[in-house]
């Protein structure tokens, strides 16, 4: 899931050997409804969206590191700039 996009990618069989185990199963679309805004896309499109999301997070982190030396509240600063 990336934003409002989702894709089912078959991963095969995983064997988990630890104390904490979580059961994961398939979602029956007939019984469980997804939110209306969710859009199913191809595997290629979801990977492209994942890469874009990673790049955005890196860029945001880089901006934040650049602003740290100013000793500013970055989130407040960013909201002010975004409002312009």
C-alpha positions as CSV (number, residue, x, y, z in Angstrom):
1,X,0.0,0.0,0.0
2,X,1.4,3.4,-1.0
3,X,-1.0,6.3,-0.4
4,X,-4.3,5.3,-2.1
5,X,-2.7,2.7,-4.3
6,X,-2.4,-1.0,-3.5
7,X,-1.2,-4.1,-5.2
8,X,-1.1,-7.8,-4.4
9,X,2.4,-9.3,-5.0
10,X,2.7,-13.0,-4.5
11,X,5.7,-13.6,-2.2
12,X,5.5,-17.4,-1.9
13,X,5.9,-19.3,1.4
14,X,7.7,-17.8,4.3
15,X,8.8,-19.8,7.4
16,X,9.0,-17.8,10.5
17,X,10.8,-19.2,13.6
18,X,10.6,-17.0,16.6
19,X,8.6,-16.5,19.8
20,X,6.3,-13.8,18.4
21,X,4.3,-15.0,15.4
22,X,1.6,-13.1,13.5
23,X,-0.9,-14.8,11.3
24,X,-1.4,-13.2,7.9
25,X,-4.1,-14.2,5.5
26,X,-5.7,-13.2,2.3
27,X,-8.5,-10.7,2.3
28,X,-11.7,-11.9,0.7
29,X,-12.7,-8.8,-1.3
30,X,-16.3,-10.2,-1.6
31,X,-16.7,-10.0,2.2
32,X,-14.4,-7.2,3.2
33,X,-14.7,-3.9,1.4
34,X,-11.7,-1.7,0.8
35,X,-12.1,2.1,1.3
36,X,-13.6,3.8,-1.7
37,X,-10.4,5.8,-2.5
38,X,-8.2,2.7,-2.8
39,X,-7.1,1.9,-6.3
40,X,-5.6,-1.4,-7.4
41,X,-2.6,-1.0,-9.7
42,X,0.0,-3.2,-11.3
43,X,3.2,-4.4,-9.6
44,X,5.3,-2.0,-11.8
45,X,3.2,1.0,-10.8
46,X,3.3,0.2,-7.0
47,X,7.1,-0.2,-7.1
48,X,7.3,3.1,-8.9
49,X,5.2,4.7,-6.2
50,X,7.3,3.1,-3.5
51,X,10.5,4.5,-5.0
52,X,8.9,8.0,-5.3
53,X,7.8,7.8,-1.6
54,X,11.3,6.8,-0.5
55,X,12.9,9.7,-2.5
56,X,10.4,12.1,-1.0
57,X,11.3,10.9,2.5
58,X,15.0,11.2,1.8
59,X,14.5,14.7,0.5
60,X,12.4,15.7,3.5
61,X,15.1,14.2,5.8
62,X,17.8,16.1,3.9
63,X,15.9,19.4,4.2
64,X,15.5,18.8,7.9
65,X,19.2,18.1,8.4
66,X,20.0,21.3,6.6
67,X,17.7,23.3,8.9
68,X,18.9,21.7,12.2
69,X,21.9,24.0,12.4
70,X,19.6,27.0,12.5
71,X,18.0,25.6,15.7
72,X,14.5,26.3,14.2
73,X,11.4,24.3,14.8
74,X,11.5,22.7,11.3
75,X,7.9,21.5,11.3
76,X,6.5,25.0,12.1
77,X,8.9,26.5,9.5
78,X,7.8,24.0,6.9
79,X,4.1,24.7,7.5
80,X,4.7,28.4,7.2
81,X,6.5,27.9,3.9
82,X,3.9,25.5,2.6
83,X,1.2,28.0,3.4
84,X,2.8,30.5,1.0
